[in-house]
C-alpha cells in the first residue's frame, strides 16, 4: 500500500483528535498498516525527547506542555514547537 507510513506518521495524530484514543491506537500499534505502527511510536518519542532537550537548553516556559504536544502530535507538534520556540542567543 503506497503512502501507508505517511498516513500513519502525519495523518495519524489528526485521527487521535477525533476518535477515542483506545480505538485509534490499536491498529497503529499492532502494525496493521504494514509495520508502520512501531515507526509511528518511535518517531513520536524521538520528537518529544528532542523537544525536551531543546526546551531545556533554551529555558522555554511551559516545557512540559511542549513535550506533551510533540509526543501526541509527532511531526505536526514538532513543527509548531520549532515555529513558536524562542530564538537562541
C-alpha positions as CSV (number, residue, x, y, z in Angstrom):
1,X,0.0,0.0,0.0
2,X,1.6,3.2,-1.1
3,X,1.7,6.1,1.3
4,X,0.9,3.9,4.3
5,X,3.7,5.2,6.5
6,X,2.9,8.8,5.6
7,X,-0.7,8.3,6.6
8,X,0.4,6.8,9.9
9,X,3.0,9.3,10.8
10,X,1.4,12.5,9.6
11,X,-2.3,12.0,9.4
12,X,-2.5,9.5,12.3
13,X,-2.2,12.2,15.0
14,X,-5.2,14.0,13.5
15,X,-7.2,10.8,13.8
16,X,-6.5,10.7,17.5
17,X,-8.1,14.1,18.0
18,X,-11.5,12.9,16.5
19,X,-11.7,9.3,17.8
20,X,-11.5,7.5,21.1
21,X,-7.7,7.1,21.7
22,X,-8.0,3.4,22.5
23,X,-9.8,2.6,19.3
24,X,-7.5,4.8,17.2
25,X,-4.2,3.5,18.6
26,X,-5.0,-0.2,18.3
27,X,-4.4,-0.7,14.5
28,X,-1.4,1.6,14.5
29,X,0.5,-0.1,17.3
30,X,-0.1,-3.7,16.2
31,X,1.2,-3.0,12.7
32,X,-1.9,-3.4,10.7
33,X,-0.6,-0.7,8.3
34,X,2.4,-2.6,7.1
35,X,4.5,-2.4,10.2
36,X,4.5,1.4,10.5
37,X,3.0,1.3,14.0
38,X,6.3,0.9,15.6
39,X,7.9,3.6,13.4
40,X,5.0,5.9,14.4
41,X,5.7,5.3,18.1
42,X,9.4,5.7,17.8
43,X,9.1,8.9,15.9
44,X,6.8,10.5,18.4
45,X,9.1,9.5,21.3
46,X,12.2,10.9,19.5
47,X,10.4,14.1,18.7
48,X,9.4,14.5,22.4
49,X,13.0,13.8,23.5
50,X,14.4,16.4,21.1
51,X,11.9,19.0,22.2
52,X,12.7,18.2,25.9
53,X,16.4,18.7,25.3
54,X,16.0,21.8,23.2
55,X,13.5,23.4,25.5
56,X,15.8,22.8,28.5
57,X,18.7,24.5,26.7
58,X,16.6,27.5,25.7
59,X,14.8,27.7,29.1
60,X,11.4,27.6,27.3
61,X,8.4,28.4,29.6
62,X,5.8,25.6,29.6
63,X,8.4,23.0,28.8
64,X,6.1,20.1,29.9
65,X,3.3,21.3,27.6
66,X,5.7,21.4,24.6
67,X,6.9,17.9,25.3
68,X,3.4,16.6,25.5
69,X,2.5,18.4,22.2
70,X,5.4,16.7,20.5
71,X,4.6,13.3,22.0
72,X,0.9,13.4,21.0
73,X,1.1,15.1,17.6
74,X,4.6,14.0,16.4
75,X,5.7,15.9,13.2
76,X,2.9,18.4,13.5
77,X,3.8,19.2,17.1
78,X,7.5,19.4,16.3
79,X,6.8,21.9,13.5
80,X,4.6,24.0,15.8
81,X,7.3,24.0,18.5
82,X,10.0,25.0,16.0
83,X,7.9,28.0,14.9
84,X,7.0,29.0,18.4
85,X,10.2,28.5,20.3
86,X,12.3,31.5,21.3
87,X,15.4,32.3,19.3
88,X,18.7,31.3,20.7
89,X,21.3,33.8,21.9
